[in-house]
Amino acid sequence: DPDPTEFLLPSMDMKRADQQKPYDPKKSVWIPDPKTSGYREGLLESGDIEDPASKCVVAVGHEKFTHKAAEVGKVNPPKFEKCEDMVNLTFLNDASVFWNLKTRYQAKLIHTYSGLFVVVVNPYKRYPLYTHRCSKIYLGKRRNEAPPHLWAIAECAYRGMLQNTKNQAMLITGESGAGKTENTKKVITYLAMVATTSGKKDTKKVSLEDQIVATNPILESYGNAKTSRNDNSSRFGKFIRIHFTTSGKLAGCDIVSYLLEKSRITEQQEVERSYHIFYQLIQPYGDGIGGGLREKCRLSTDIYDYQYVCQGKTTVASIDDNEELEYTEDAFNVLGFSEQEKFDCYMLTAGVMTFGGVEFKTKGRDDQAECEAIGADTFPGKAAALMGVDAAPMIKAFCKPRIKVGTEWVTKGQTCEQATNAVGGIARAIFDRVFKWLIEKCNDTLIDASLKKANFCAVLDIAGFEIFEYNGFEQISINFVNEKLQQFFNHHMFVVEQEEYVKEGIDWVMVDFGMDLAAAIIMFEKPMGIWAILEEESLFPKATDKSFEEKLKASLGKLPVFLKPQSKTDKNAHFAISHYAGIVSYNVTGWLEKNKDPLNDTIVEMIKNGSNSLMIQCFADHPGQPLEAPKDDGGRKKKGGGKTVSSYFKGQLDDLMTTLYKTEPHFIRCVVPNTHKIPGGVEPGLVMHQYQCNGVLAGIAICRKGFPNKMLYPEFKARYNILAAKAVAKAKNDKSAAGAVMDVIKLDKEKFRLGHTKVFFRAGILGFMEEVREDRIGQVLAWLQSGARG
């Protein structure tokens, strides 16, 4: 394997160049640069940075700029260039954080710590950072003993699990294209590398690692799609728990999925594509699978025959669908799916595509939908055959479904639009249920029943906070999840900081930062909060988007976090919410429909009695439309568990949060450096926006309230001895020596604390210490020179 050092540590030449950077401790400052929405470095000519009312004049080259003091930030001394942990910077302003990340990224150092986070910037290039050779650097090391790396965190989690027998969780978030799923795979690879014993491999049995890796092609074919940002974007969140025995061997794994994006199944934007599997099914490789896959799935070779999946792009330059079909097929076989299950799964998927070709026409005067051609070669005929039902009753059920009125069954005519929507609803439901079934099947194969599970390391790979041009139901759902995760992070950070202060014997009471986000979360969750109103309106037959919007405004309008819409890109937005990451304007159009996600019960009843066994299994929990009402067992009223999308998702989220609060968490943040996939390219606006959304800036703000810079006594003595050499020589111990230095330079007691093993500084104080030290060295040199010149 190639040597990874240059991708982990800055070279000596780099360090030397950084030390020689021109720097004036009193005058070097950052100011905003409106052209790039980044920052420029200049020299402060007049004004006082500490006084917010002051106007500062800053010279950049030959130009002069005037800024408010609040927009001007000090530059860190050269000793902090390309710092491994951003919290150790003495000046924690946004510009310094950005500069540190940018210079590290351009020096090919893609991992940087920021307090409890590790930030990973997408390199858009393969670096030899995930090799066997590299894993040896991190094996058995503590976080501070090796350069920043994703695996340092994974190692931390694995050791923490073995030593403290506490379950671990790694939370990976970032926007689309930042590399979340890639990093998730890398974490799993590392855990598999560490946890496999070097015993004899049993060649017949497929190893668990191979099986974990094999679930990937299946989940990716069914859950990934091309988006405008990313050719292979996971359109669902996942929580993967990897179980270990007490001795730290792999004992299996299970996957929970969140919020598969259903709208994509039947519609796409023009630069996007639906789920990969649809495009794989018509590839030539399928001809060799069990007598011809297309034959069995009744598919043509032309993707444009299928209305649901050809509204955007139908091919992706970076993906060879034919080859991918081969991987999917192999994965089905490795995971031990039976032929029957595999073909049922393919056939249902083909059925979903075929439904797009079902067309209704109106006859006569009334708006009654009709569909006449239903022969075996028509779309309705093929779809019905794939579902395992007859075409005629199926079409009849779409055009005239049965409903119960009082005790009588009647048929209710449908317009073309209603019938077409019903077909789409069924298609989306089938795909969604097949996806959930696939995950269950994968979980069954991934558990090794012979091994006793002691603890787990989990990885949460979920979409980050989203602020788009148009924000709808999908966005508010994902943003709410992120709001909860951010609160979880803030709370954890507070606990960790507090513990350190107590351990070091420092008197300092922190505020619980989890509370900062409480207002928005309470607004969602309280009785008559956003979710409750959505739920209520979804069950109320006459409710409309308008009545829903009015109800929201009436009951929440007075809250400080509920605002008027302020979107420049969506003029019709209805309201805005102040999240930790900024203000987002939402548009409620179609939320009630999306939340109810209604199905035609008559059709469900038919499929449940059809001949496709997988279909029957997928809809087992749906009541359908039984002729006799089933007898109530014990008359107990069943809780309406997960009738609507939001209640199902809220239940899932509550389970996730309960699990997370019981684990020891680790935080990984993925960042997209630029939109053009250029290695080394950095777009300041894009990066700062992500920092705001992913909680890195929030974390740094929390740090600034305490004592972010910590220095061990020996290191402190070595560097600052020169400030009070006599006093240090006399001191009995390290603590009193440090105290003596502080007395000599007259540092205010509020600005530092002396712990048992280290000195704690407020933000910015180390920069001041460096200044004093430079001055002192200057004096000593002057004294030496004058002595020499006599």
N, C-alpha and C positions, 0 to 999 in steps of 0.2 A: 504493500500500500504506500502511496506517496506521503511525504511528511506534512502533517497539517499545521505545523508551527506558525507559518506566515499568516494563516487564517484565524489564529487564536491570539497572537501577541504582536504588538507593533515591533518592527525591527529596530536595531540599534541606530541605524541611519535616521529612521523616522523620529526616534526619540531625540536624537541630537538636533535635528532640524527644528523640532517643536520647542526645544529649550532656547533656541536662538531667535524665536519669534519676537519682533519688537513689542514691548509691553511696558506701559507706564501704570504702576499700581494705583495712582491717584486719578489718572485721566482716561485710561482705555475703557470705552463703553460700547454697548450695542444700541442701535436704533432701528426701528422698523423700516423695511424697504418696500414701499407700496408696489413697485414694479413686479417683484417676484413673490410678493406676500411673504418674504423671508426677512432677514436681518442683515445690517451692514455694521462693520466695526469702524469706529471713529475715535477722535480725541475730544474730550470735554473741554471747551474753552471757557465757559462761564456758566454759573447757575449751581444749585445745590441739589444733588440727587435725593438726599434724605428728606428734603422738604417738598411735599406733594404739590404745593402751590407754585413752586419755583418754575421758571422757564429756563430750559437749558439750551445752550448753543453748542452744537457738535460739528467738528470739522471732519469731513471724509475726503481725503485728498485735497483738492483745491476748493471743494464746495462746502458751504456752511448750511446747517439745518437747525431749525428751532423746534424743540419738542417739549411737551409737558414732562415733568420729572418722572411721572408714573410710566411713561413709555420708554424711558432710558434705563438700561440695566448694566451693571458692571461686568467687565470681562474677568474670567477666572485667571489667576496666575499660571504661567507656563507649566508649573509642576502638575497641574490638573488636566493637561491636554490628553485627549483620548482616554479619559478616565473609565475604569471598568464598571464602576457603580456610580450612576449619576447622582445618587443621594450624597455621595462624598464631595461633590462640587461645593465650594464654599459659597458661591453666588448661584442660587437656584432659580434664576429667572428663565422664562420660556426660551429666550434666545440662546442662553448657554446650554440648555437641555438639547435644543435642536442642533446647535453647532457640534456638540459632543457626539450626537448620534450620526450626524452627517459625515464628520471627519473619520469616525470609526468605519462607517459603511464604505466610504470611498477608499479606505485602506484595507478593504476586504475583511473587516472584522464585523460579521453580521450579528453577533450576539452581544448584548450589553445588559447589565443589570440596572434596575431602577428600584432600589429598596427591595421589596419582596418579589417584584416582577423580574422575569427575564424577557427582554424585548428581542424578537428575532425579525430582522428585515429580510424580505424576500430577495435573494441574490440574483434571480433570473439566470442562473448558471450553476453547473454542478461543481461544488467545492468538495475537496476530499475531507469533509468534516464528519462523515458518518461511517467511517471504516472500522475494521477490527482494531487497527493500530491506534485509532483515535479513542476507541472505547477503553483501551488500557490506561490512557492518561487519567480517566475519571474513576476507574474502579477503586472503591474503598476510600475515596478522597472526600474531605469536607468541601463545602461550597467555596470557602475562601482560600483553599489550597491549590486551586487550578483556575485557569482563565475561564471567563463566562462561556457557558455552553448549555444548550438544551439538556444535554445528558448529565450535567452537574446537578440539575434539578431532579432528573429521573433517578439518579444515584441517591440523592438526598431522600427522595420519597421511599425508595426501596429499603435503604438502611433504616430509615425512621420506622418503617413498618415492622422490620425484623426486631429492632431494639426495643421499641415502645409498644409493640403489638397493637399499633393503632392503624386503622384504615387510612389510606392516603388518597387525595384527589388532586389531579392536575387539571386546571381550568384553562383551556386554550381558546382565546377569542381573537377576532380580527375581521376585517371586511372581506368581501369576496375577492379572491385572488391574492390574499396575503400569505397563503401557505398553511392554513390551519390543518387541513387534512394531511398534508405532507408531514407536518410536525407530529401529528398524532401517530402516523405510521412509524416515524423515527423513534418516538418514545416507546412504542410497543416493541419495536425491533430491539431496542436497548434492554428492556425488561426481559425479553426472551433470551438475549445473549447472556445476561447476568444469571438468569435463573435456571438455565439448562445445565444439567450436571454433565460432567465429562465422562459419564459412564458409557457402556456399550450402547450403540443405537440399535434398536430392534428394527431391522430393515423392512419387515412386512407391514408393521403398524405405521400409519401415517402420523407423523409427530404433531403435537398440538400447535407448535408454531406454524407449521405448514397449513394447518387447518385455519388458524386465525388469519393467515395471509390469504387463504383461498376464499374466505367469505368476502374479501374485498372486491373481486371482479363482479360478483353477483350484486352486492349492495351498490356498487358504482354504476352498473348497467341500469339498475332500476331506480336509483336515487340521485344520479348525477346528470347534468345537462349543460349545454353550452349557454352561457349568459354573455351580456355585452362586455363583461370584464374578464371572463375566465372561460376557457374552453371546456374545462372539466370541473364544473362547480357542484359541490354537494348541495342539494336542495333540501336537506333535512339535517336536524341536529342529532348528535348521538352521544350517549354516555356509555363508555365501554368499561366494564369492571374486569380486571384480570386477577384471578384468585390464586393464592399461593398456599402451600402447606406451611407448617410451623418452621420447617427447616429452610423455607425460601424457594422451594421448587414450584414450577408452574402447575396449577391444578385445574385450569380451565378458565373460561371467560364468558361473560354474557353482555348483550348489547340492548340498550333501550333506545328507541328512536323518537324524535320530537318533530312535530309540525312539518310533515312532508308537504311541499308546495303543490296543492292539488290543481290550482288554476292552470298550471303549465300542461296538464294532461290534454286539455282540449283547446288551449289557445296559447300562442307565443307572439312576442314582438318580432319585428322584422329581422333584427340581427341575432335573435336567439333561436334555440332549438329545443324540442321537447326531450324527454328522457332517452338516453342512448339506446336502450333495448329496442325501441320501435324501429330504429334504423338498422339495427343488427339483423332483425328477423328476415329482411328481404335480401340478405347478402348470399352470394353463391356458395359460401362454405356450408350453408345449411342443407344443400342438396345431399351432402354425405351423411346427414344425421338421421338415423332411423327411417330410411325410405323417403327422405326429402322433407325438410322442415316446412318449406313454403307450401308444399302439397298438403301437408297435414294441417297447416294453419290457414289454408285457403287464401293465401296472399298472392298478389301479382308482383312483378319486379319493379313497378313504378310507384315511388313514394307519393307522387302527386295524385294518386287515386284516393289517398287517405286524407281527407279534409282536416282532421284534428291535428295532424302532426306536420303539415307542410306550410304553415302560415308564416314561418320565419325561414331560417337557413335549413337546408336538409343535409348538407355535408359540412364537415369541419376539417380544415386543412391539417391540423395536428393529430387527427384521429383516423385510424384505418378501421372502419366499422367491421369489415370482413374478418380482420385479425382479432378484433375485440370479441366477435361472436365466438371465435375459437376458444378464447380465454374463459368466456362465460360458460360455454359448454363443458370445458374441462373442470371448471370450479364446481358445477353441479355434480359431476361425477366424483370428484375428490371428496366432496362433503357427503357423499352417500345418499343422494336423492334417488328414489326409484324412477324407472323409466316413465311410469304412469304419472308420477307427481311432476316430473320435469316437463313432459309434454302437455299436461293440463295447464301448467304455469305458462308455457309458451302460447298455448291456444287462447287462454283468457287474455293475455297481453295483445294477441293479434285481434281478438274480439273487440277490445277497447278501441283499437285503430279503426276497425271496420265500421263500428257504430257511427263514425263521422260521415259515412256515406249514406246513412238513412235519411231520406228526404220526404217531407210531408207536403201535400198540396191541399188546397181547399176546393170543395166541389159545391156547386149550387150557391145559394145565397148565404146560408149561415156559415159561420167561421169554422165549422167542424173540420178537423184535420183528417186527411185520408192518405193511405199509401197503398198503391195498387199492385205494383210489381213486386212480388215477394217470392219469386222462383228461387231454386237452389243457387243460381248463379248471380243473383242480385245481392246488393249489400245487406238488406235485411235478412235474406235467406242465409248468407254466409255467417252473419253475426249470430243468428239464432242457433245455427248448427254448432258454432264454436262454444256457445253458452250451454249447449245440451238441451235446448228446448225447441218447440215447433215455431215456425215463423208466423203463421196466421194468428194464433192466440197472442203471440208476443206483440205484434203490431196492433192488434185489437186493444190490448191492455194499455199501449201507449196512447192510442187515440181516444179510448173510452174506458178509463180506469174505473174499477168498482170502489165505491166508498159507502160507509155505513151511515145511514141517517136514522137516528133513534134505533129501532130494532131491525129496520129494513136495509137490504143491500140494494143500492141503485148504481147505474153507470153514469158517469159525468163526462160530457163531451169536452174535448180539449181543442184549443185553437192550434194552428201550426207552430206558433212560437212556444206555447206551453209544452206541446209534445216534443219539440226539438230540445227544449231545456231539460225535459225529463230524461231524454236519451243521454244528454251530457252528464246529468247528475248520476245516472246509473254507471256510465263509463268511468267517471272519476271515483265512484265508490268502489268499483271492482278493482281498479288499479291500486287504490289506497289499501284495500284489504289484502290484496295479493302481496303487497310490499310488507305489510305487518306479518303476514304468514311466513314470508321468506325469512324475516328476522327471527321469528320463533323457531323455524326449522334450523337456522344457523346456530341458535343458542343450544338446541338439543345436541348438535354434533360437537359443540365446543366444551362441553363439561365432561371431565374425566371422572366418572363415578367412583373409581377405585381409590382416588386420593381424597384425603380429608381437607376441606377448605378451612384455613385459619383466618387469613386476612386478605384484603384486596388492595390493589393500586388502581385507581380509576382515572380515566381520561375523559374530560368533557370537551367535545368539539362542537361549538355552536356559533351561529352567526353573530357578529358583533352588532353594536348599536347602528341603526340605519337612519340617515336623514336624506331622503331622496327629493326629487322635484315634486313627485306626487306620493303622499304617504297615506296608505289605506289600512285595512284590517290586518294584513300580514305584517306591516311595519309596527303597528301599535303592539301586536303580540310579542314580536321579537324584542322591541324596546323595553317592554315591561319585564321580560326575562332578564335583560341586561341591567335594568335598574335594580332588580333583586340581587343579581350577582355582584354588582358594585357595592351594594349595602353590605353584603356578606364579606367582601374584601375589606371595606373600611372597618368593619367590626373586628375582623381578624387582625388587621394591622394595629388597631388600638390595643388589642389584647397582647400582641407580641411586644410592642413598645413598652407598655405598662410593665410587663414581666421583666424586661431588661432593666428598667429603672429601679424596680424593687430589688432585683438581684444585686445591682451595683450600689444599693443603699442610698439612692438619691431621692430627695424630697421634691416630688413634682407630680401633680395630679393631672392626668390627661383627660380630655373630654372624649366621650364615646362618639366617634365620627359617624357611626352607623346611623345616628339620629338625623344627620344632615339630609338624608334622602327620604326620611320617614314620610314627609308631607305628600310627596307624589305617590308613594306606595299605598299609603292609607286611602288616598283618593280613589285608587283603583279597587281596593279590596273591601272598603267599609260597606255596611249595609247601605243600599242606595248609592253606592259608588259606581264607577264606570262599568265594571263587570256585572254588577247586580242589575243595573238598568238595562244593559244589553240583553241579559238573560230574560228579564221580565218582558221586554218588548218583543223578544223572539218568540215568546209563548203566546203573545196577545195577537189574535187573528187579524185585527184591523190596523195593526201598527205599520207605520211607514218610516222611511229614512228620516222624513221631516219630523214626525212625532218623536222619534228617538232623539234627534238632535235637540229639539225643544226641551225634552225631559232632562237631557244632560245639562243644558244651560240653566234650567230652572233649579236643579238641585245642587249643581257644583259651581255655578257662575261666580259665587262670592269668594271661592277659595283662591289664595294667592298663587297657587301653581296652575290654575286653570285660566287660560288667557284667550284673548281674541286672536283669530288667525292672523299670522304676519308673514305669509309666504309670498315671495316674489314670483315663484314659478307656478303656483297653483292658486289662481285667483278665486276659485270656488271653495277653498278649504273652509271647514265649519268652525273649528276651534283649535287651540294650541295648548301644549302642555310644556311646562318648564321641567325638563329632565336634568340629571346631573351633567349631561353632555351638551346641553344647549336646549333651545326652544324649538319644538317640532310642531308644525301645523298639520292637522289630520283632516282627511276628507271622509265623511261617513257613508258615502254613496255605496249601496249594495252590502252593507255590513250585516243587516238582518238576514238577508238571503244566504250570505256566506256562512253565517253562524248557524242557521237552521240546517243548511245543506240537505234539503228535503229529498226523499226517495219515493218513487212510485211503488207503493206497497204491493199492488197487484203483480207487478213485474217481479219483485223480490220473492213473493210467494211462489211464482212459477219457477224461478231459478232454483229455489230451495228444493223443489221437487223434480228438478231436471236431471240430466244424466252425467253432468260434469262433476265428478266427486270433489274436486278441489273447490269448485264454486260453492257447493253445499257446505263444505267446511268453513269457507271464508264468511259466509252469511249466517253461520250457526247461531250467533247471538242476536240476530235481527228477528223481531217477532213475525215479520211478514204480514200475512192477512189470513189467519186461520178462520175457518167457517164457524166453529164453536169457540167461544171465549175459553181459554185454558182455565181450569179450576185453580183458585187461589190456594196456595198451601198455607193453612193457618191464618188466612185473612190478613197477614201482616203487609202493610203497604211498602212496596219496594221503593227504595230511594231512587230518584230519577238519575241514576249514575250516567253521566256523559251523554245526555240526549243531544246537547248542542256542542259545537266545536269548542266554544270558549270554556264550557264547564269541564269537558274532557281534558283540555289542555291545562286548565288551572289545577285539576287534580294531579296531573302528571308533574306539573311544576312544584306543587306542594311536596310531593314525594321526593323530588330531586333535592329541594332545599333541606328537607329533613335529613336526607342522607348526607348532604354536604356539611351541615352543621355538626355532624358526628365525626367528620374526618379531619385530618391534618391537611390543609390545602396548600397548593403551590400554584403560582400564577404565571402563565405564559401568554405574552401578547405578540401577535403577528402583525407586521406592518407592510403595506404596499408602498414602496418608495416613489414609484412613478407610474403613470398610466400607459406608458409605451413599452413596458417590459425591457427596459435598457439596463444592463448591469452597471451599477455605479451611478446611475442617474437619480437625482433627488429633486422632487417638486415640493418646495417648502410648504405651500398652502395645504397640499394633500396630506403631508406628514403631520403637520400641526393639528389638522382636523381630526386625524385618527388618534393622536395623543389625547385630544380633548375627549373623544368618544370612548377610548378604551380605558380611561381611568388613570393613565400614567400621570397626567398633570394633577389630577385630584389627589393621587397618592403623594406627589411631591409637595402639594400644598399642605397636606397633613404633616409631613415631615418637618416643614418649616415652623410649625407651631411648637415643636419640641426642640430636641437638640440633635440635629441630623448628623453633625460631624463628630466622629468618635475616634480617639487616638490612644493606642496603648502607651503606658508610661515609658518603657524603654525607647520607643520611637520618638516620643515627645522630647525626652531628655536629649537624645542624640541631635535632634534638629534645633531645639530652642535653648540649649545649654548656654550658648554664647550670649544670651540676653542677661543672664545673671549668674555668671560662672562661679563667683565666690559663694553666693547663697546656696547654689546647688551642691557645691562641694561639702558644705557644712551639714546639709540636710540629712536627717536620720534615715528616711525612706523615700521612695519615689513620690508618694503622695505629697509629702511636705516640700519636696524639691519642686514639684509642679506649682504648688501653692506659692513658693518663694518667687518663681518666675512671674506669676500673675501679679504679685504685689509690686515687683519692681516696675513692670510696665503699666501698673495702675489700671488693670482691667476690671470693669464693673462686675460685681458678684452675680448679677442677673444674667450675664452673658456666657457663663460657663458653670459646670458642676464638676467636682472631683469625685469619681466613683472609686470602687475598691481596686479595679485593675486598669481603668482608663479615664481619660479626660473627655468630658462631653462639651461640645461647643454649640452655640446658637448659629444659625445660618449667617455666613458672611464674616464670622470672627477669624477663621483661619486665614482669610485674605488679609485681614488687619495684622495678624501675627506675622505673616510673610513680609508685609511692608516694614514692620518694626525691625524684622531680622535683616532685611536688605539695608536699611538705614544703618544698623549696627555694624554690618560687614563693611559698609562704606566708611564709617568712622574708623574702624580698626585699620583698614587699608591706608587711610589718610595718615593715621598715626604712625604706621609702619614706614610709609614713604618719607614722612617728615623726619622720622628717626634716622632713616638711611641717608637722607640728604644732609642731615646734621645742621 
